[in-house]
Amino acid sequence: MSDVLTLIASVLQVDAADLNEDDGIDTVAAWDSLKTILLASMIEINYSITLDNHDIEKLITVRGVREVLARHGSE
């Protein structure tokens, strides 16, 4: 299991094994706008990067999180 899934699961307080690439704000009940902001903060802390508003808007699916991290060279 990837560190990304572990981080997302930790923020959402769900089992990482239950998450897949297409999961996000529309499919995971615990994933709301507040958790998205918390996820952004945890990403900045854990990956030592700074996210802009465009990045944060992408943090609504597992795939989106991976894309943001890849853009910052962290995935």
C-alpha positions, 0 to 999 in steps of 0.5 A, spaced: 500 500 500 502 506 498 504 512 502 499 516 499 493 511 500 495 511 507 496 518 508 489 519 505 486 514 509 489 517 516 486 524 514 479 521 512 479 516 518 478 510 513 481 503 512 486 504 506 485 498 503 478 500 501 480 506 497 481 506 490 484 511 485 477 513 483 475 514 490 474 521 492 469 527 495 463 524 491 464 516 493 467 517 500 462 519 505 468 522 510 471 526 504 468 533 505 471 540 504 474 540 511 477 534 510 480 536 503 483 542 507 486 538 512 489 533 507 492 539 503 495 541 510 498 534 511 501 533 504 504 540 505 507 537 512 509 530 510 512 532 503 515 539 504 511 542 499 507 548 498 500 547 495 497 553 491 489 554 490 489 550 483 493 544 487 488 544 493 482 544 488 485 537 485 485 534 492 478 531 491 480 524 488 485 519 490 488 520 483 487 527 483 492 527 490 497 523 486 497 528 480 498 534 485 504 530 488 507 528 481 507 535 479 511 537 485 515 531 484 513 527 490 510 521 488 
